Amino acid sequence: MAIKGKGKTRPKQPARAPKRGPVPVPKPFGQRTWVRTLASFIAGVFLVSMCWWVWEGLDKNRNEKAAAADQALQQQAITAWKGTLEQTLSSVGTLQGAAPPQVAATLTPALDALAKGDDPGVTAKDMTTLAGQLNDAAKALEKFSVSDTNRGFDRAESDVITSAHDEIASGLQSLAVAASVAAVAIDHPDEAAALAAQASQAASTGQSLIQRGWTKYGNIAAAAGIPLPAPQPLAPSAGS
């Protein structure tokens, strides 16, 4: 038979929940370290980009102003050279735009005829007159101060200008020599063939020099924005 306990059985107390620790309040998004770091980096990149953009714009503006000033100087200088050069060549030949001018057009046909023993179609006086005109044209170019045309150009371009001017002047002198020899050949038919050969060499040299010089002149004028003269109607050359 079971023995009953002396006292009443106490009911068990329910287990208490564990104490909660303090819950940290999350920082606002904008105050988080990585957000601030990223924002600072982006702001730095933007600031550098803006500074670079402003500097590039100022530098480009300065370069454009400098280029415009240089071109104005170039055009002023080339215009002065253009007037002297084209007027001088027009006095002994015909300008043909970008193509080399036709200078002393009667000289080569006369020399060819003399070399063959044919009638040159001109007199010794004609050739002497032509030689004088060619010499005068060469001297006119030599008197021109080509150094004044170098304003606004760099050293390489200045060298091209000087070279072009000197080549054209030298070409005119060579043609003058050829015309003088042609006059002698006309007056001495027995020696005409040999003299004509010598004159032809001088004439060929002169035409080549003028052609090279004119090509350089055309390139420099185009770079400065100065148009070449329009082709002139063909007309008899001086001395014809």
C-alpha atoms as one frame of an Amber mdcrd trajectory, in Angstrom:
protein
   0.000   0.000   0.000   1.505   3.362  -1.072   2.543   5.822   1.520   1.366
   9.323   0.926   3.767  12.214   1.324   3.480  14.455   4.255   3.356  17.707
   2.320   1.841  18.958  -0.882   3.987  18.874  -3.989   5.021  22.391  -5.103
   4.326  23.249  -8.712   7.483  23.883 -10.790   8.112  27.496 -11.785   8.386
  28.093 -15.558  11.938  28.788 -16.774  12.719  32.451 -17.173  13.716  33.766
 -20.586  17.415  34.717 -20.878  18.167  38.347 -20.271  18.580  40.299 -23.455
  21.711  42.368 -23.924  21.599  45.915 -25.287  20.869  45.974 -29.033  23.098
  48.499 -30.858  21.220  51.023 -32.955  22.429  50.757 -36.616  24.193  53.850
 -37.987  22.374  55.834 -40.643  23.437  54.803 -44.146  25.180  58.075 -44.832
  27.346  57.797 -41.716  28.744  54.389 -42.434  32.516  54.285 -42.923  32.561
  52.539 -46.265  29.879  54.860 -47.591  31.859  57.900 -46.534  35.052  56.475
 -48.027  33.363  55.723 -51.335  31.726  59.143 -51.421  35.062  60.848 -50.733
  36.725  58.863 -53.516  34.003  59.747 -56.013  34.126  63.397 -54.990  37.912
  63.409 -55.413  37.691  61.860 -58.864  35.010  64.364 -59.853  37.069  67.295
 -58.556  40.186  66.136 -60.414  38.141  65.609 -63.566  36.641  69.079 -63.331
  40.065  70.661 -62.783  41.477  68.746 -65.755  38.516  69.724 -67.938  38.885
  73.399 -67.027  42.657  73.285 -67.614  42.200  71.561 -70.970  39.632  74.154
 -71.995  41.900  77.040 -71.050  44.884  75.434 -72.756  42.879  74.780 -75.905
  41.661  78.374 -75.908  45.223  79.667 -75.534  46.430  77.414 -78.346  43.629
  78.548 -80.630  44.422  82.206 -79.967  48.137  81.605 -80.548  47.406  79.730
 -83.786  45.117  82.524 -84.988  47.777  85.123 -84.192  50.431  83.085 -86.016
  48.209  82.665 -89.054  47.524  86.404 -89.147  51.276  87.061 -89.159  51.780
  84.391 -91.814  49.122  85.856 -94.086  50.553  89.356 -93.710  54.061  88.141
 -94.516  53.060  85.887 -97.413  50.908  88.634 -98.928  53.959  90.916 -99.127
  56.060  88.134-100.661  53.234  87.152-103.004  53.018  90.637-104.462  56.715
  90.831-105.266  57.116  87.259-106.485  54.071  87.082-108.723  54.560  90.548
-110.192  58.197  89.741-110.977  57.390  86.440-112.662  54.531  88.015-114.587
  57.000  90.468-116.122  58.854  87.624-117.872  56.208  84.939-118.179  52.682
  83.771-117.497  51.307  82.543-114.164  49.361  79.291-114.294  47.855  78.928
-110.824  49.295  75.997-108.898  51.278  74.896-111.946  54.751  76.421-112.371
  54.694  79.690-114.332  55.621  79.647-117.988  58.752  81.803-118.111  60.603
  82.852-121.276  58.326  80.779-123.493  60.217  81.615-126.710  63.579  80.439
-125.382  63.244  76.648-125.538  61.725  76.532-129.062  64.504  78.821-130.314
  67.196  76.616-128.789  65.633  73.476-130.235  65.593  75.062-133.706  69.218
  76.205-133.395  70.306  72.720-132.368  68.713  71.364-135.564  70.082  74.125
-137.776  66.623  75.570-138.360  65.377  79.140-138.155  64.915  79.962-134.417
  62.053  82.325-135.128  63.644  85.081-133.042  66.531  87.469-133.540  69.689
  87.871-131.500  68.305  91.187-130.297  65.147  89.454-129.062  67.247  87.041
-126.999  69.464  89.812-125.652  66.398  91.765-124.594  64.943  88.672-122.948
  68.205  88.046-121.099  68.128  91.594-119.738  64.541  91.223-118.578  65.315
  87.933-116.851  68.322  89.451-115.112  66.240  92.419-113.949  63.604  90.033
-112.572  66.240  88.038-110.691  67.704  91.231-109.198  64.245  92.380-108.108
  63.808  89.163-106.143  67.288  89.428-104.652  66.515  92.921-103.348  63.398
  91.694-101.568  64.025  90.958 -97.876  62.752  87.410 -97.676  63.510  87.320
 -93.938  60.450  89.545 -93.417  58.247  86.721 -94.671  59.310  84.411 -91.832
  57.030  85.993 -89.232  54.668  83.463 -87.691  56.438  80.465 -89.249  58.594
  77.905 -87.481  62.214  77.362 -88.448  61.504  74.567 -90.932  58.859  76.639
 -92.722  61.168  79.665 -92.746  63.848  77.542 -94.417  61.342  76.482 -97.072
  60.446  80.113 -97.778  64.087  81.143 -98.110  64.847  78.142-100.302  61.860
  78.799-102.586  62.773  82.442-103.050  66.431  81.688-103.786  65.585  78.890
-106.215  63.265  81.079-108.257  65.828  83.895-108.386  68.566  81.461-109.408
  66.254  79.947-112.013  65.715  83.341-113.591  69.470  83.917-113.717  70.014
  80.557-115.421  67.403  81.418-118.029  69.100  84.778-118.557  72.382  82.981
-119.260  70.612  80.646-121.690  69.052  83.602-123.523  72.440  85.360-123.780
  74.066  82.252-125.216  71.154  81.853-127.631  71.797  85.392-128.909  75.426
  84.485-129.558  74.369  81.276-131.316  72.068  83.205-133.640  74.895  85.584
-134.552  77.312  82.654-135.146  75.506  80.010-137.213  78.664  77.882-137.528
  78.725  77.376-133.760  74.978  77.443-133.277  74.527  73.730-132.494  77.227
  73.600-129.794  76.135  76.897-128.254  72.501  75.809-128.319  73.417  72.641
-126.378  75.087  74.711-123.665  72.179  77.120-123.544  69.698  74.259-123.318
  71.432  72.921-120.203  71.238  76.338-118.548  67.590  76.704-119.567  66.703
  73.252-118.224  68.384  74.071-114.916  66.550  77.377-114.733  63.138  75.859
-115.400  63.727  73.120-112.803  64.711  75.658-110.161  61.658  77.797-110.845
  59.405  74.743-110.745  60.795  73.594-107.378  60.626  77.080-105.919  57.067
  77.639-107.108  55.903  74.332-105.641  57.350  75.282-102.259  55.770  78.719
-102.529  52.392  77.134-103.266  52.636  74.834-100.253  53.570  77.651 -97.877
  50.861  79.934 -99.261  48.247  77.189 -98.840  49.356  76.595 -95.235  48.894
  80.311 -94.531  45.483  80.366 -96.225  46.637  82.513 -99.160  45.229  81.401
-102.536  47.490  81.130-105.558  46.769  83.385-108.531  44.254  82.236-111.091
  45.819  81.017-114.346  46.445  83.864-116.771  45.652  83.720-120.473  48.665
  82.536-122.387  50.503  85.404-124.024  53.806  85.779-125.845  56.713  85.873
-123.446  58.981  88.867-123.074  61.403  89.128-125.892  59.146  87.484-128.451
